[in-house]
């Protein structure tokens, strides 16, 4: 992987994907399925260690329901906590 600005923005991308996924109560598996990407690939994206292609970038934004530009906003990376995040139960319309 290259250094400099690329490494910085890949870190922002990973931090934003993780933040938005957790905020929406999604597991990595659920987001990977929604974005039609491999869960191991998503894990590397969240760690900021993979330079993803444009179509994967767009798929993640669509799956998270946000504009692609939101994934590149400056965000500090947070050390991941052990275990799975609590899932938010979504209300279903009946």
C-alpha positions, 0 to 999 in steps of 0.5 A: 500500500502506498503512504502519504495522502492515500494512507490517510484517506483509506484510514478515514474511509475505514473509520467512517464505514465502521462508524456508520455501520455500528451506528446503524446497528449492522454487523460486518456480515450484514453490510458485506451482504448488502454491499455484495462484497466479501466480509474479509474484504470489508474487515480490511476496508474498516482497518484501512489496509486495502485500496478498494476499487471505485465500484466497491466504494460506491456499493458501500455508500449505497448499502449504508444509505449515504452519499459517497463523499461522506465516507471520505470525511476526516474521522479519527480511527478508534481501536475496535472493541472485542466482541460483537456490537449490540444490535439495534432492533428495527421496527417493522411496519405491520 
